[in-house]
């Protein structure tokens, strides 16, 4: 049995990745413009950062697991749900469905651009001032599942918009359609996908709060002993 990908999967994947990483690129360029003279931390500064990390960052991160799940889950849900709010414009103007679908998908693109931009505010600063091992451990352990979840949310949002468009076309002349029917359709379409995305974000939050801080600590120790 061959697994068949949904229609337009690679198109939506390309759009989500393009604008997500474009957002990251913009914040990197902003960092380059704002901090042109950054140099790597010396041994004394690195030791101070290590002491702060051990004394404050690790205990703080150990307590934020649920907060990370809530915040990152809210972002993913925002990406999936908010573009579909344009359906309520269709309720009053049923002759403009096709332009509204384009606007919905444009909203997904804008959200992915903003998500890439706002997720890596200190990326350039960290890259220029910290040793490669520390920089990598700060972002990679939890960043991989987290980015996968956000990219999946963007792609899933496109699929939901396609399904919503088909539903609205079928009911364009239905006098018995209730506004709540649209809400129920959206809920029934998204809840399984959202649960899967949230499960991945729970894993990412656990790594970020419990594993990443310890890996960063070891990376600091390796850099200090090598220096």
HELIX and SHEET records of a PDB file:
HELIX    1   1 UNK A    9  UNK A   34  1                                  26    
HELIX    2   2 UNK A   43  UNK A   52  1                                  10    
HELIX    3   3 UNK A   53  UNK A   57  3                                   5    
HELIX    4   4 UNK A   58  UNK A   61  1                                   4    
HELIX    5   5 UNK A   65  UNK A   81  1                                  17    
HELIX    6   6 UNK A   82  UNK A   86  5                                   5    
HELIX    7   7 UNK A   87  UNK A   92  1                                   6    
HELIX    8   8 UNK A   94  UNK A   96  5                                   3    
HELIX    9   9 UNK A   97  UNK A  119  1                                  23    
HELIX   10  10 UNK A  123  UNK A  129  1                                   7    
HELIX   11  11 UNK A  132  UNK A  170  1                                  39    
HELIX   12  12 UNK A  179  UNK A  206  1                                  28    
HELIX   13  13 UNK A  207  UNK A  211  3                                   5    
HELIX   14  14 UNK A  212  UNK A  226  1                                  15    
END                                                                             
